[in-house]
């Protein structure tokens, strides 16, 4: 790598920290081992080199190398890595939001009609919030999870409506709760013709966007009241470390079934998927869940962060 390329690399890293993670110049200088004056010049240089527009145009080569290794190791179609060395989870989340929105916007920009399957998760919600408004009424957004919360209200896990609004496309939702009240109740929900038509549309989506969740006390499914503390303990006792759309798997990516499966109404997923499913997740608290999702082949593509990528390649 030439001296100029090295300069661009560190300028790009500083730009990510400043414009996406919201770090101060002093914090950037400390993290990169530079003086504040040098950090300031790097940011000015990044602007002058045309790296900074709505997004940061110049990738970090090390992150590109990590992405290439992850694609090869886990047979991924696409992999995007954002720089995250020594950053906290909030900063990593901001990085993933920007990169995820950039990737998602590429699919939305297609002129040919597309069907997007939309999963759940805080990261996915943030990404969709960050999407630009664009006129693409030919596209469709299809929910992959139930749109009804336990108290009969609309659940915050239902995020495709916002995406459909942003591109002025059609929105299809699953008329059911994420978890039914009983196995008999689930049977009634899933036998409904609307449910069957919507889930079939989701299964045939051109591409699906999903989050990868950890399973522990206080995790989103637990905090939102979908699974109890006792159920979390029971799942962990079976070796469960992660989930996607309420489908639980262990550290080897093997599907683990439990009492909640008799109630689950979300669109079916399968390991070693042949479908185009892009997972968005990062941060230390999700290391094990992301590794399991990749080992089990639950996603075909991944957007994650630098530290997570290093963990995945070393474990």
C-alpha positions as CSV (number, residue, x, y, z in Angstrom):
1,X,0.0,0.0,0.0
2,X,1.4,3.4,-1.1
3,X,1.8,6.4,1.3
4,X,-1.2,8.1,-0.4
5,X,-3.3,5.0,-0.1
6,X,-2.5,4.8,3.6
7,X,-3.4,8.4,4.0
8,X,-6.8,7.8,2.3
9,X,-7.3,4.7,4.6
10,X,-6.9,6.6,7.8
11,X,-8.9,9.6,6.5
12,X,-11.8,7.3,5.7
13,X,-11.6,5.7,9.1
14,X,-11.6,9.1,10.8
15,X,-14.6,10.2,8.6
16,X,-16.6,7.2,9.7
17,X,-15.9,8.0,13.3
18,X,-16.8,11.7,13.0
19,X,-19.7,11.7,10.6
20,X,-21.4,8.4,11.5
21,X,-20.4,7.5,15.0
22,X,-20.6,11.2,16.2
23,X,-17.2,11.2,17.9
24,X,-15.3,14.4,18.6
25,X,-12.0,15.2,17.0
26,X,-10.3,14.7,20.4
27,X,-11.9,11.3,20.7
28,X,-10.8,10.3,17.2
29,X,-7.3,11.5,17.9
30,X,-7.1,9.4,21.0
31,X,-8.5,6.3,19.3
32,X,-6.1,6.6,16.3
33,X,-3.1,7.7,18.4
34,X,-2.8,11.1,16.7
35,X,-2.8,14.7,17.8
36,X,-6.1,16.6,17.5
37,X,-4.5,18.8,14.8
38,X,-3.7,15.8,12.7
39,X,-7.2,14.4,13.2
40,X,-8.7,17.7,12.1
41,X,-6.5,17.7,8.9
42,X,-7.6,14.1,8.2
43,X,-11.2,15.1,8.2
44,X,-10.6,18.2,6.0
45,X,-8.6,15.9,3.7
46,X,-11.5,13.4,3.5
47,X,-13.8,16.2,2.4
48,X,-11.3,17.5,-0.2
49,X,-10.7,14.0,-1.6
50,X,-14.5,13.6,-2.2
51,X,-15.0,10.9,0.3
52,X,-17.9,12.6,2.1
53,X,-21.3,13.2,0.6
54,X,-24.4,11.7,2.1
55,X,-22.3,8.6,2.7
56,X,-18.6,7.9,3.0
57,X,-17.5,6.8,-0.5
58,X,-14.1,5.4,0.4
59,X,-14.2,2.1,2.1
60,X,-11.5,0.9,4.6
61,X,-9.4,-1.7,2.8
62,X,-9.0,-3.8,5.9
63,X,-12.8,-4.0,6.1
64,X,-13.0,-5.0,2.5
65,X,-10.4,-7.8,3.2
66,X,-12.5,-9.0,6.2
67,X,-15.6,-9.0,4.0
68,X,-13.8,-11.1,1.3
69,X,-12.7,-13.6,4.0
70,X,-16.2,-13.9,5.5
71,X,-17.8,-14.4,2.1
72,X,-15.3,-17.2,1.3
73,X,-15.6,-18.9,4.7
74,X,-19.4,-18.8,5.0
75,X,-20.3,-18.9,1.4
76,X,-22.0,-15.5,1.4
77,X,-23.2,-13.8,-1.7
78,X,-22.5,-10.3,-0.4
79,X,-20.8,-9.0,2.8
80,X,-20.4,-5.4,4.0
81,X,-18.2,-4.5,6.9
82,X,-18.1,-1.1,8.6
83,X,-15.1,0.0,10.7
84,X,-15.7,-0.3,14.4
85,X,-12.4,-0.9,16.2
86,X,-12.7,0.2,19.9
87,X,-16.2,1.8,19.3
88,X,-19.1,1.2,21.7
89,X,-22.4,-0.5,20.6
90,X,-24.2,2.7,20.0
91,X,-21.5,3.9,17.6
92,X,-21.5,0.5,15.9
93,X,-25.3,0.7,15.5
94,X,-25.0,4.1,13.8
95,X,-22.4,2.7,11.4
96,X,-24.6,-0.3,10.5
97,X,-27.6,2.1,10.0
98,X,-25.7,4.1,7.4
99,X,-24.3,1.2,5.6
100,X,-27.5,-0.8,5.7
101,X,-29.5,2.1,4.3
102,X,-27.0,2.5,1.5
103,X,-27.3,-1.2,0.6
104,X,-31.0,-1.3,0.9
105,X,-31.3,1.9,-1.3
106,X,-29.5,0.0,-4.1
107,X,-32.2,-2.6,-4.2
108,X,-35.0,0.0,-4.0
109,X,-33.4,2.0,-6.9
110,X,-34.2,-0.9,-9.3
111,X,-36.7,0.0,-12.0
112,X,-38.0,-3.6,-12.3
113,X,-40.7,-4.4,-9.8
114,X,-39.3,-6.0,-6.6
115,X,-40.9,-7.8,-3.7
116,X,-39.0,-7.1,-0.4
117,X,-39.5,-9.4,2.6
118,X,-39.0,-7.4,5.8
119,X,-38.1,-9.0,9.1
120,X,-37.7,-7.3,12.5
121,X,-35.2,-5.8,14.9
122,X,-34.0,-2.5,16.2
123,X,-31.2,-2.3,13.6
124,X,-33.6,-2.9,10.8
125,X,-35.9,-0.2,12.1
126,X,-33.0,2.3,12.2
127,X,-31.9,1.4,8.7
128,X,-35.4,1.9,7.3
129,X,-35.7,5.2,9.2
130,X,-32.5,6.3,7.5
131,X,-33.7,5.5,4.0
132,X,-34.3,8.4,1.6
133,X,-37.7,9.0,0.2
134,X,-37.9,7.8,-3.4
135,X,-40.8,7.2,-5.8
136,X,-40.8,3.5,-6.5
137,X,-44.5,2.5,-6.5
138,X,-43.8,-0.6,-8.5
139,X,-42.2,-2.3,-5.5
140,X,-43.9,-4.2,-2.7
141,X,-43.0,-4.7,1.0
142,X,-44.1,-7.8,2.7
143,X,-44.0,-8.4,6.5
144,X,-42.4,-11.7,7.6
145,X,-43.7,-11.5,11.2
146,X,-47.1,-11.0,12.8
147,X,-48.3,-7.4,12.9
148,X,-50.3,-7.7,16.1
149,X,-48.8,-7.3,19.6
150,X,-50.0,-9.2,22.7
151,X,-52.3,-6.3,23.7
152,X,-53.9,-6.3,20.2
153,X,-52.1,-3.1,19.2
154,X,-49.7,-2.8,16.2
155,X,-46.3,-4.1,17.2
156,X,-43.1,-2.1,16.8
157,X,-41.7,-5.3,15.3
158,X,-43.7,-4.5,12.2
159,X,-41.4,-2.2,10.2
160,X,-42.3,-2.7,6.5
161,X,-45.0,-0.1,6.5
162,X,-42.5,2.7,7.0
163,X,-40.4,1.3,4.1
164,X,-43.4,1.1,1.8
165,X,-44.3,4.7,2.7
166,X,-40.8,5.9,1.8
167,X,-41.0,4.4,-1.7
168,X,-44.7,4.8,-2.2
169,X,-45.1,1.1,-2.8
170,X,-47.6,-1.5,-1.6
171,X,-47.5,-3.0,1.9
172,X,-48.7,-6.5,2.9
173,X,-48.9,-7.5,6.5
174,X,-49.4,-10.8,8.3
175,X,-52.8,-10.6,10.1
176,X,-51.7,-12.4,13.2
177,X,-49.7,-12.0,16.4
178,X,-46.1,-13.1,16.4
179,X,-47.1,-15.7,19.0
180,X,-50.7,-17.0,19.1
181,X,-52.4,-17.6,22.5
182,X,-52.5,-21.4,22.0
183,X,-51.8,-24.0,19.4
184,X,-55.4,-24.1,18.5
185,X,-55.4,-20.3,18.1
186,X,-52.3,-20.5,15.8
187,X,-54.2,-23.0,13.6
188,X,-57.0,-20.6,13.2
189,X,-54.7,-17.7,12.3
190,X,-52.5,-19.6,9.8
191,X,-55.5,-21.2,8.0
192,X,-56.9,-17.8,7.1
193,X,-56.6,-17.2,3.3
194,X,-55.1,-13.7,3.8
195,X,-52.4,-15.1,6.0
196,X,-51.6,-17.8,3.5
197,X,-51.5,-15.4,0.6
198,X,-49.2,-12.9,2.4
199,X,-46.8,-15.6,3.7
200,X,-46.6,-17.1,0.3
201,X,-45.7,-13.7,-1.2
202,X,-43.0,-13.3,1.5
203,X,-41.6,-16.7,0.7
204,X,-41.2,-15.7,-3.0
205,X,-39.7,-12.3,-2.3
206,X,-36.8,-11.2,-4.5
207,X,-34.8,-10.3,-1.4
208,X,-35.5,-10.3,2.3
209,X,-34.0,-8.0,5.0
210,X,-33.8,-9.4,8.5
211,X,-32.2,-8.8,11.9
212,X,-30.3,-11.4,13.9
213,X,-31.2,-11.4,17.5
214,X,-29.4,-12.7,20.6
215,X,-31.4,-14.8,23.1
216,X,-30.7,-13.8,26.7
217,X,-32.4,-12.1,29.7
218,X,-33.4,-8.6,28.5
219,X,-33.1,-9.4,24.8
220,X,-35.7,-7.7,22.5
221,X,-38.1,-10.7,22.4
222,X,-37.9,-10.9,26.2
223,X,-38.0,-7.2,26.9
224,X,-41.0,-6.7,24.6
225,X,-42.9,-9.5,26.5
226,X,-43.0,-12.1,23.7
227,X,-41.1,-14.7,25.7
228,X,-40.9,-14.9,29.4
229,X,-37.8,-15.1,31.6
230,X,-38.5,-18.7,32.2
231,X,-38.7,-19.4,28.5
232,X,-35.4,-17.6,28.0
233,X,-33.8,-19.8,30.6
234,X,-35.3,-22.9,29.0
235,X,-34.0,-21.9,25.6
236,X,-30.5,-21.2,26.9
237,X,-30.5,-24.5,28.7
238,X,-31.0,-26.1,25.3
239,X,-28.0,-24.2,23.9
240,X,-30.0,-21.5,22.1
241,X,-27.9,-18.4,21.4
242,X,-29.7,-16.6,18.5
243,X,-33.0,-16.2,16.6
244,X,-34.4,-14.9,13.4
245,X,-38.2,-14.1,13.3
246,X,-38.7,-16.2,16.4
247,X,-36.8,-19.2,14.9
248,X,-34.2,-20.3,17.5
249,X,-30.9,-21.9,16.9
250,X,-27.8,-23.0,18.9
251,X,-24.2,-22.1,18.5
252,X,-23.8,-24.5,15.6
253,X,-26.7,-22.9,13.8
254,X,-28.9,-25.9,14.4
255,X,-32.6,-25.2,14.7
256,X,-33.9,-25.7,18.3
257,X,-37.5,-26.3,18.9
258,X,-39.5,-25.5,22.0
259,X,-42.9,-24.6,23.3
260,X,-43.0,-21.3,21.4
261,X,-42.9,-23.1,18.1
262,X,-46.4,-24.3,18.6
263,X,-47.5,-20.7,18.8
264,X,-45.1,-19.0,16.2
265,X,-46.8,-17.5,13.1
266,X,-43.9,-15.8,11.3
267,X,-42.8,-16.8,7.8
268,X,-40.9,-20.0,7.8
269,X,-37.1,-20.0,7.6
270,X,-34.7,-22.8,6.9
271,X,-31.0,-23.4,7.4
272,X,-28.7,-23.4,4.4
273,X,-31.2,-21.2,2.7
274,X,-31.4,-20.9,-1.1
275,X,-33.3,-17.6,-0.7
276,X,-31.7,-14.2,-0.8
277,X,-31.8,-13.2,2.8
278,X,-29.6,-10.3,4.0
279,X,-28.9,-10.1,7.7
280,X,-28.1,-6.9,9.5
281,X,-26.4,-7.2,12.9
282,X,-23.3,-6.2,14.9
283,X,-21.9,-5.5,18.3
284,X,-20.3,-7.7,20.9
285,X,-23.6,-8.7,22.5
286,X,-24.5,-10.4,19.2
287,X,-21.2,-12.2,18.4
288,X,-22.5,-15.7,19.2
289,X,-25.9,-15.2,17.5
290,X,-24.3,-13.9,14.2
291,X,-21.7,-16.7,14.2
292,X,-24.5,-19.3,14.7
293,X,-26.6,-17.7,11.9
294,X,-23.7,-17.9,9.5
295,X,-22.7,-21.5,10.5
296,X,-26.3,-22.6,10.0
297,X,-26.6,-20.8,6.7
298,X,-29.6,-18.8,7.8
299,X,-28.6,-15.8,5.8
300,X,-27.1,-15.5,2.3
301,X,-25.6,-12.0,2.8
302,X,-24.4,-10.1,5.9
303,X,-23.9,-6.5,6.9
304,X,-21.9,-6.3,10.1
305,X,-18.9,-4.5,11.8
306,X,-15.2,-4.9,11.9
307,X,-14.8,-6.3,15.4
308,X,-17.6,-8.8,14.8
309,X,-15.9,-9.9,11.5
310,X,-12.7,-10.4,13.3
311,X,-14.5,-12.5,16.0
312,X,-16.2,-14.6,13.3
313,X,-13.0,-15.3,11.5
314,X,-11.2,-16.3,14.7
315,X,-13.9,-18.5,16.2
